[in-house]
Amino acid sequence: MRSCPACDSKQITNSHRQGFWEIVCLPLMVRRPLRCCDCLYRFYGFSFDAGTRARMRMSLLVLLAVMGLSWGIWKTIDAVITGVTSPTPSKPRGPGRPR
Ligand SMILES: [Zn+2]
């Protein structure tokens, strides 16, 4: 049974997830926010229930999507920057036209 790290109470309830860290990253570590009913201390505890496993899969997908999206954005920015900084190579001046 879980207990509060602050007051050692056994009256623990699930706390709402807030922000990217708790919604996406915490489920990957099989953890969820919990709150002590006695002292209202909020902490992260292990969670292996079905909901957490489903969120874990969802978090992985979201994380992969974010990584793919940022990679695409980075490649676009990189292409724009290299296109701006390096001028288009002018046609090399070879020998004159043969007559
Ligand atoms: Zn407590």
Boltz pocket constraint, residues with backbone or C-beta under 6 A from the ligand:
constraints:
  - pocket:
      binder: B
      contacts: [[A, 4], [A, 5], [A, 6], [A, 7], [A, 8], [A, 9], [A, 36], [A, 37], [A, 38], [A, 39], [A, 40], [A, 41]]
      max_distance: 6.0
